Amino acid sequence: MAENNLLNIINPNFFEGVEKLLEIWFAPKANADLRKIPRTHWDALLKSVRCEIISFTRNEQIDAYVLREKRSLLELMISVNVIFNESSMFVSNRRWILKTCGTTTPLQCLEPLLQMAFEIGGYAEIEDLFYSRKNYKKPELQVSPHRGFEEEVAFLDQFFEDGRAYCLGSVNRDCWYLYTLNRKGTDEALTNDLSINNNNNNNNMIIKSLQVPDPDQTIEVLMTDLDPKVMAIFSKEDSNDAKEATQKSGINKIIPGMVIDDYLFEPCGYSMNGVSKNGCYMTIHITPEPEFSYVSFESNVAAASYSDLITRVIDTFKPGKFIVTVFANKTSPAFGASRELEHIANIGQFKRRDIQYCRFETYDLTYAHYIKYPS
């Protein structure tokens, strides 16, 4: 790890905008609730990720945290232009989401998270898990266990015997990695379990599938090669604060009705979380530097079609290319939308370069890659 920290110091003006996304669903249990976990415990958990909470909003359905990477004193002293990362965490009754970029280490918090979910949240079973990310721009700057997807898979396999790993897209260009659990062929408790120490007693958190899952869907749009004029909005030179950047860029119009918690970093960079009364969320992270510009959009808003939403996102940020992933389970109103991209070869000036489709036991997934023509 020391070698990788040195590389980050030597390259102080590079920032890895690509996020690592970890989402865990816990099986329903009476009186269990992840929101019982107090703020001090989340603060302690995030230290293992190299993150800290800088802003927070909540409603009756969901808690949303804006995070930033916690840098070492040496990094802060040596780096002339410190670039902080843009990250988010969402906590609802039985779903937990952590999305972090830079050289953060989200998988390192997996074991303490499961322990907190058991001891404080009241949960005993994991219903599902998803870990995903785009390929890094500079993988050599990452630290263990995130130096490569094979290392991440090996780490997760220590916890889950039924884990499965996938790569969608072109492995020598833009691609997207996914690790999830194989639910096939069982409605009984699976044989793998996680032993969690609680006052020196071993308690098993059993991985188990749910026969009729709650409706769930997620859309991500991962954008690169962005318009420098748009990216300039997300710097202190162009915008006085986050609210100005949000309104000037039109982010507030992408999904109307969201309560927005936004943050503009010094000297540049932007994060926002949006939450609605029904528990839907959206999150946007922006790395605006021209040499490695990157923007991600994610939401679990349900829709029979996502074409209009995708258009609003790319019209807002004007990328040169982007990846779209759509997850939807069989009880979701968006289940049919997961195949919609099959029939959308062009979106404005963008042409589809690649498309892949996966069917899991309860979810359908579509991956598509679009590039602007003429480039």
HUBELGI-V887851 format. One record per residue. RES is the residue in three letters. OMEGA is omega in radians with two decimals (999 if undefined). Layout:
<<RES,OMEGA> <RES,OMEGA>>
This chain:
<<MET,-3.13> <ALA,3.13> <GLU,-3.14> <ASN,3.07> <ASN,3.10> <LEU,3.11> <LEU,3.12> <ASN,3.12> <ILE,3.11> <ILE,3.13> <ASN,-2.98> <PRO,-3.07> <ASN,3.00> <PHE,3.06> <PHE,3.13> <GLU,-3.12> <GLY,-3.10> <VAL,-3.11> <GLU,2.92> <LYS,-3.03> <LEU,3.13> <LEU,-3.14> <GLU,-3.13> <ILE,3.02> <TRP,3.07> <PHE,-3.11> <ALA,-3.09> <PRO,3.09> <LYS,-3.10> <ALA,3.06> <ASN,3.09> <ALA,-3.12> <ASP,3.12> <LEU,-3.11> <ARG,2.99> <LYS,-3.09> <ILE,-3.05> <PRO,-3.10> <ARG,-3.11> <THR,3.12> <HIS,3.08> <TRP,3.10> <ASP,-3.13> <ALA,3.13> <LEU,-3.04> <LEU,3.05> <LYS,3.13> <SER,3.12> <VAL,-3.03> <ARG,3.12> <CYS,3.01> <GLU,-3.12> <ILE,3.10> <ILE,3.11> <SER,-3.01> <PHE,2.99> <THR,-3.12> <ARG,2.92> <ASN,-3.07> <GLU,-3.05> <GLN,-2.94> <ILE,2.99> <ASP,-3.10> <ALA,-3.10> <TYR,2.95> <VAL,-3.06> <LEU,2.94> <ARG,3.14> <GLU,3.11> <LYS,-3.07> <ARG,3.06> <SER,3.12> <LEU,3.14> <LEU,3.12> <GLU,-3.13> <LEU,-3.10> <MET,-3.03> <ILE,-3.07> <SER,3.13> <VAL,3.11> <ASN,-3.11> <VAL,3.14> <ILE,3.13> <PHE,-3.10> <ASN,3.14> <GLU,-3.04> <SER,-3.10> <SER,3.01> <MET,3.11> <PHE,3.14> <VAL,3.02> <SER,-3.04> <ASN,-3.09> <ARG,3.09> <ARG,3.11> <TRP,-3.12> <ILE,3.04> <LEU,-3.11> <LYS,-3.04> <THR,3.12> <CYS,-3.08> <GLY,3.13> <THR,3.09> <THR,-3.05> <THR,-3.04> <PRO,-3.12> <LEU,3.14> <GLN,-3.12> <CYS,-3.04> <LEU,-3.09> <GLU,3.09> <PRO,3.08> <LEU,-3.13> <LEU,3.10> <GLN,3.11> <MET,3.13> <ALA,3.13> <PHE,-2.99> <GLU,-3.07> <ILE,-3.11> <GLY,3.11> <GLY,-3.12> <TYR,3.14> <ALA,-3.05> <GLU,3.00> <ILE,3.11> <GLU,-3.13> <ASP,-3.13> <LEU,3.09> <PHE,2.98> <TYR,-3.08> <SER,3.02> <ARG,2.95> <LYS,3.05> <ASN,-3.13> <TYR,3.00> <LYS,3.10> <LYS,-3.08> <PRO,-3.10> <GLU,3.14> <LEU,-3.12> <GLN,3.12> <VAL,-3.10> <SER,0.13> <PRO,-3.04> <HIS,-3.10> <ARG,3.09> <GLY,-3.09> <PHE,3.11> <GLU,3.11> <GLU,3.11> <GLU,3.11> <VAL,3.13> <ALA,3.11> <PHE,-3.12> <LEU,3.13> <ASP,3.07> <GLN,-3.10> <PHE,-2.97> <PHE,3.11> <GLU,-3.11> <ASP,3.11> <GLY,3.11> <ARG,-3.08> <ALA,-3.08> <TYR,2.99> <CYS,3.12> <LEU,-3.09> <GLY,-3.09> <SER,-3.04> <VAL,3.11> <ASN,3.07> <ARG,3.08> <ASP,3.10> <CYS,-3.04> <TRP,-3.08> <TYR,3.13> <LEU,2.96> <TYR,3.11> <THR,-3.10> <LEU,3.14> <ASN,-3.07> <ARG,-2.89> <LYS,2.90> <GLY,3.09> <THR,2.88> <ASP,3.00> <GLU,3.12> <ALA,3.10> <LEU,-3.00> <THR,-3.10> <ASN,3.11> <ASP,3.11> <LEU,3.11> <SER,-3.12> <ILE,-3.11> <ASN,-3.14> <ASN,-3.10> <ASN,3.10> <ASN,3.04> <ASN,3.13> <ASN,3.10> <ASN,-3.09> <ASN,2.97> <MET,-2.99> <ILE,3.10> <ILE,-2.99> <LYS,-3.12> <SER,3.11> <LEU,-3.03> <GLN,-3.12> <VAL,-3.07> <PRO,3.00> <ASP,3.06> <PRO,-3.12> <ASP,3.13> <GLN,3.08> <THR,3.00> <ILE,3.04> <GLU,2.99> <VAL,-3.06> <LEU,-2.93> <MET,3.08> <THR,-3.14> <ASP,-3.00> <LEU,-3.13> <ASP,-3.11> <PRO,3.13> <LYS,3.08> <VAL,-3.11> <MET,-3.13> <ALA,3.12> <ILE,-2.99> <PHE,3.05> <SER,3.14> <LYS,3.09> <GLU,-3.05> <ASP,-3.11> <SER,-3.13> <ASN,-3.11> <ASP,-3.07> <ALA,-3.12> <LYS,3.11> <GLU,3.12> <ALA,3.13> <THR,-3.09> <GLN,-3.12> <LYS,-3.12> <SER,-3.08> <GLY,3.12> <ILE,-3.12> <ASN,-3.12> <LYS,-3.07> <ILE,3.01> <ILE,-3.11> <PRO,3.07> <GLY,3.11> <MET,2.96> <VAL,-2.95> <ILE,2.98> <ASP,-3.01> <ASP,-3.08> <TYR,3.09> <LEU,-3.05> <PHE,3.08> <GLU,0.03> <PRO,-3.14> <CYS,-3.10> <GLY,-3.00> <TYR,3.01> <SER,2.97> <MET,2.92> <ASN,3.03> <GLY,3.12> <VAL,3.09> <SER,-3.05> <LYS,-3.11> <ASN,3.09> <GLY,3.07> <CYS,-3.14> <TYR,2.90> <MET,3.08> <THR,3.13> <ILE,3.08> <HIS,-3.04> <ILE,2.96> <THR,-2.92> <PRO,-3.07> <GLU,-3.04> <PRO,-3.06> <GLU,-3.10> <PHE,-3.09> <SER,-3.09> <TYR,3.05> <VAL,3.03> <SER,3.03> <PHE,3.10> <GLU,3.07> <SER,3.02> <ASN,3.09> <VAL,-3.10> <ALA,3.10> <ALA,3.07> <ALA,3.09> <SER,3.13> <TYR,-3.04> <SER,3.13> <ASP,3.14> <LEU,3.11> <ILE,3.13> <THR,3.13> <ARG,-3.13> <VAL,-3.07> <ILE,3.04> <ASP,3.13> <THR,-2.97> <PHE,3.07> <LYS,3.11> <PRO,2.98> <GLY,3.07> <LYS,-3.13> <PHE,3.04> <ILE,3.01> <VAL,2.96> <THR,3.10> <VAL,3.04> <PHE,3.02> <ALA,3.09> <ASN,-2.95> <LYS,3.13> <THR,-3.08> <SER,3.00> <PRO,-3.12> <ALA,-3.06> <PHE,3.11> <GLY,-3.11> <ALA,-3.14> <SER,3.09> <ARG,-3.05> <GLU,-3.06> <LEU,3.04> <GLU,-3.02> <HIS,3.14> <ILE,-3.13> <ALA,-3.12> <ASN,3.00> <ILE,-3.05> <GLY,3.13> <GLN,-3.07> <PHE,3.08> <LYS,-3.14> <ARG,3.12> <ARG,-3.02> <ASP,3.02> <ILE,3.08> <GLN,-3.07> <TYR,3.11> <CYS,3.03> <ARG,3.06> <PHE,-3.05> <GLU,-3.12> <THR,-3.09> <TYR,2.87> <ASP,-3.14> <LEU,3.00> <THR,3.06> <TYR,3.09> <ALA,-3.13> <HIS,-3.12> <TYR,3.11> <ILE,-3.07> <LYS,3.05> <TYR,-0.12> <PRO,-3.07> <SER,999>>
